C-alpha cells in the first residue's frame, strides 16, 4: 500500500527549513522507532521522494499492516513535530495529513 503524507500549510513552512535528504532521514528514523511499537512495516523510498519540498508530500510504502494504521500515523505526526519545532522555533499543530494512494487488491 502506498500512502502520501501531505504537509499542512504550517507543516510545509516547517519542512522548508530542511533539505530533501534530511527529511527522508527524519521520517525514516521516526517510522523505524514507531514500528517497534506497532506491528507495521513502513519504508520511505528515496526514488519516490526526490522532490519532497516541491510536492509538499512524503510518500511511504506500507507492508504487513497488523495494527491501527490511523493510530500509527497520528503518533508519527506528533513525534515528527519535535525536530521541526526545534528548527522552526515556534509551535506547530498538525504537520501532515494521510492520503491512501494505492491499496493492494485482495
N, C-alpha and C positions, 0 to 999 in steps of 0.2 A: 504494500500500500504506500502511496506517496501522499505526503501532507505538506502544504505550504504554510509557513509561519509568516503571516503578513504583518508587517510593522504598523502600529497605530501612528498617528501624526507625531505624538510625543516620542514614541519608540524610534521613529525614523530620525528625529533630531538627535537622539542619544546615540544611535549607531553610526551617525555620520562622523563621530569623533574617533572611529576605528577604521582600520583598513580591512579588506576582504579576508585576508589570512587570519587576522586577529579574531574576527567574528566567527569564522569556521572553527578556530581553536577553542574559543569560549563556549560556543554551543556544543561542540563535541565533548568537552570536558564536563560540562554540567549534565549533559544527557547521559554520559557514561556513569557519573556518580548516582544519578537518579535511577538508572537501570538496575542498580544493586538493590534498590528498594522495591521497584516494580518489576513484574515479570513481563518484560518487553525488550525487544531488540530494535534499536533506532540508530541509523547512520546518517551522517551529513556528508554526502558525496561532493568532493571538490568539483567534479565535472559539471554538476548541476547548479553549483553555486559560484560561478565565475563573476557574476555581476550583482552581488547582494545589495549594494547601495543603490545602484541604478534601478533595480527591480523592486526594491523595498520588501524583499522576501527571502527567507532562508528555506530551502527545500530539503526535506528529510524523507528517508525511506524507512518504513516500519516492517518488521518481520516478527513472527512469534508474539502476537499480542494476547497475553493471558492476564490482562488487568483492565482497569477502567482507564481507557485512553484519555478521556477528558480530564480526569484527576491528574494523570501524569503531566499533561501539557499545562494545566493550571499551576501545578507546583513548579514546573520548569519556568514558566513565565515569572513567577515570584522570585525564584532563585537567580535568574538571569539578570534581574534588576541590579544586583549587587555590584558587578563590575561596571555596568552602565552608569549607575548613580555616582560611583567613585570618580569616573572621568568627566561626567557631565556637571557634577557638583550641585545638583538640585534633585528634588523629589520627582519620582515617576509613578504614574498609575499603571495601567496595562501596557505592556511592551508590544505584544503581538496578539493576533487572532489566528486560530487554526482554520484551515480550509482543506478538506479532503479532496485531492485532485484525481487520484487513481485508486480504485479499490479492486482487489483481486476477485475474479469470478469464481464461484464455487461450483 
